[in-house]
Amino acid sequence: MEKIRYTLSGQERPLPLFVESVGYNPREEDFARPEGYPYFHWLQTVEGEGEFRFSGEEVTLSKGRGILLMPFTAHSYYCTGDGDWSTLYMTFGGASADSILHALGISSAVYTETEEFPFSELIWRMMDLMGKGAEFSRLDASEELYRFLIMLKKYGKTQSQHSLSHYYERIRPVVEWLERMYADNIGLQEMAREAGMSSQHLSHLFRQTFHMSPYAFLIQLRIREAKKLLVASPDITLKEVAQRVGFQDVSHFVATFKRIEHITPNRYRHLFN
């Protein structure tokens, strides 16, 4: 079977819970993301086996096992064994994504499929519906994602509870605040004040959780939102994009975007439009 990928973000007004991408990779390659991924990230093994490293831990993803990561969690993974490592994945976000996972008690962990709930069935179903045409909307994808999370809570068997979740719970309120306020003129002191702790302690918790400083986390958020704007609003200027996501200077925005994405904003816009 050939590689499959569907990308859904940036086409319409963002939903409270939305699928950013979903896909199948018949030959997963070695991958390293020292700055993590800007959305929640689910990866599971279909065939073969791979090793997944995150925050000092290493887990084996054999057939039927999947891992859920919080946004911006540094990680890497690679194939083990003699054959190909085939995987399914889904990335998602939305203003309500964090609160939904919190309400369900779902955090970064490794899960194993059960007979009651094979994770892969819902993901294959989603891709099958997407492949049949435009009738499958982002709203439909959001509905399927919510069903996936409910079933993950109900039937998913947790194999390893990530220690990162302890730190994440402590900074969750300020992370949610940054998701709303990223466009404002925010510095470390404002973040610490919102979190109700010293700037040194906040920096420690962010580094334990995301392997980056609070300010670097904020920059990642701004670049994520800039990517959405570049695709969804092709007619607005780079200066306006920069201002909307919190950069005071367009040259700083362009330089930062290129450093993180290894491509200029204009080139990114051209590729995705």
Summary of the structure (lengths in Angstrom):
residues: 273
radius of gyration: 18.7
end to end distance: 27.7
largest distance: 54.1
contacts: 864
relative contact order: 0.13
helix: 45%
strand: 23%
